[in-house]
Amino acid sequence: MKILAGDIGGTKSVLAIFEKEGDTLNVAAHEQFASRDFSDFTDVVKLFLEKAGHPKIDAAVLGIAGPVIGGVCRTTNLPWVIETKSLQQQLGTSGVKLLNDLEATAYGMLYLDESQFVSLNSDAVTADANRAVIAAGTGLGEALLYRDGEGFHPVGTEGGHTDFAPVTPQQDRLLHWLRSHYPSHVSIERVLSGPGIYTLYRFLAESGFAPEPAFMQDLPEDADPSAMVSKGALEYKDRLCSETLRLFTEIYGQEAGNLALKTLALGGLYIGGGIAPKILPFLQEETFLNAFVHKGRFEPLLRQVEVKVSLEPETALIGAARYAADRL
């Protein structure tokens, strides 16, 4: 059985062919494409299949950054419309399934080894219950792993586009500042994402928290300002950059706690996405966990929830492939 699996995002699209042998999946082809280089997703698939030698595909599952409604996804950060029917025709198989990218990520978490995680809560208690996933990257993704007593079922959401709610005086000032820049809607994704790191930096700099370091004032045009903020905090120990990551970590913990309560994820909460492994020293400090459990009467409950950071960068791709192998 040949499976086409994909992790389709606003920055990059990763496609791979997995060959199923018993319960094992082996990678036969793997390519990464810059999403914005293509006007249509079918062109990405065509190029990938050419590179892979035009294999016959038996099933395909794609995790896509955007809501999937009626087998169609209008991508959030790209001008693409990805349709199940057109992919069935292109691939020559009826076994095609589109998932929200966090659905695929959530499913992939179930297949990772413990060595691929870092635990943030030493007081966790194992429970046979729902789990949830939160992942800050280009945007913010959230998903549920619903437990039915026998297995887990991934459920995608668009929780990253819900409202940002401040819980400290500093965050009150942040929300006021954000409203002046985004008057129509301030979502949690505005601050809890890759671009959000630089947004928090700008807020703190304009608020006079600390002087801007020279390396942030003279950034090259092709530099990623959020990555430089992280570098300034982790390597240079700059005060302004360090406070940016502390604030980012605090908000990350708050939203992770919100998600755990909304989904009753007593079975554990996974942190995915590309940012978490890069700022792991900050996540391992008390700021994240304190913010995670700071929910009044429900603090004792949340202190029992296992919180783990995934170190596997291709969890969504693994999840897409496993979904196809298990369910198509």
Secondary structure, DSSP 8 states (H G I E B T S, - for coil): -EEEEEEE-SSEEEEEEEEEETTEEEEEEEEEEEGGG-SSHHHHHHHHHHHTT----SEEEEEESS-EETTEEE-SSSS-EEEHHHHHHHHT-S-EEEEEHHHHHHHHHTT--GGGEEES-TT----SS-EEEEEESSSEEEEEEEE-SS-EEEEE--GGGSB----SHHHHHHHHHHHHH-SS--BGGGTSSHHHHHHHHHHHHHTTSS---HHHHT--TT--HHHHHHHHHHTS--HHHHHHHHHHHHHHHHHHHHHHHHHT-TT-EEEESSHHHHTHHHHTSHHHHHHHH--GGGHHHHTTS-EEEE--TTHHHHHHHHHHHHH-
